[in-house]
Amino acid sequence: MTSTTDELDEVAEQQRFDALIADEQRIEPRDWMPEAYRRTLIRQISQHAHSEIIGMQPEANWITRAPSLKRKSILIAKVQDEAGHGLYLYSAAQTLGITREEMTDALIEGRARYSSIFNYHTPTWADMGAIGWLVDGAAICNQVPLCRASYGPYGRAMVRICKEESFHQRQGFEILYELSHGTPEQKRMAQDAVDRWYWPSLMMFGPSDDASPNSAQSMAWKIKRFSNDELRQRFVGMCVPQFEALGLECPDRDLRYDEETGRWIMGEIDWNEFSEVLAGRGPANAERLRHRREAHDDGAWVREAAAAYAQKMQDRRRFAA
Ligand code: FAQ
């Protein structure tokens, strides 16, 4: 084929891709897609997968110390759900031509991003409530629109993830509700946890729109459906009545609703703290990566055994044929 024919083919493919996006159709792994679209998806989906896997750590910290058998089994189920989310997402990313090993290596070698939120410590049981309510709540706000992401495997993975996140958010709210309606000391513990997690949960939505280099293109490709600030607004609006139901104070003392614009006016997010965490200098970054690396090394025998078993089965099938 001549290069002119190649170029004509590429123009036709691009037109087909653009038409599918314009028509709200899904792009599937077999379809032609622009290289930048593929790379953007690998970036976002793998970062998302890493977040789910690293995100197991702050809550796993409380499994052995949960205050009752019921709380312990709920927490184990939640942490296992996060592992499952990581696996669906790694699988979705693999349909774009990257391997699980490449993604894992990038994470444990410190070359990959994962959500800033998981670089904070969980010193009290109330942190389990605050994570469920605020962190899973923010995750739902961000992820429900991703169920309509233009890339089929990502959107479909998000449907099940969102259902599970709803249960997570509900259990977090319930932990906080019990604490905030318990003894004065329990209520103080709940307020303290919410004070520590509120601002970092707002940072989960990413930089403000004017500082978000990827948003415009990702929205044009219908990967993202709303901007970072739009989703942050939606989340704050969702939290306000829930703060009241919990009987807890919102840590943002400047928060108010502007009737004229229909928007929440918020206090200033500490973007310096956000960039420090992204640069690897958050309270628990080093610990999270160290733990992930150790878990990877400890699991080497499982991977080797699984590969040896798969090889044995393949040989058996070949000899039987
Ligand atoms: N932390 O141009 P944008 C969960 C990076 S899952 C770290 O706005 P984009 C469930 C961004 O990657 C939580 N990095 O980027 C759970 C980019 O870096 P790059 C994870 C951040 O992609 C609950 C740069 O800044 N959820 O919580 C953060 O258009 C409980 C510029 O930003 C997802 O991943 C951040 N907060 O928008 C699990 C959802 N924000 O790659 C366990 C899917 C931004 O250019 C327990 N992802 N960055 O070097 C998304 O929706 C998007 O990727 C955004 C960022 C909105 C996170």
Residues whose N, C-alpha, C, O or C-beta is under 5 A from the ligand:
A	BS01	FAQ	Q44 Q47 H48 S51 E52 G55 M56 E82 R113 Y114 S115 S116 V135 D136 A139 M203 M204 F205 G206 P207 S212 P213 N214 S215 S218
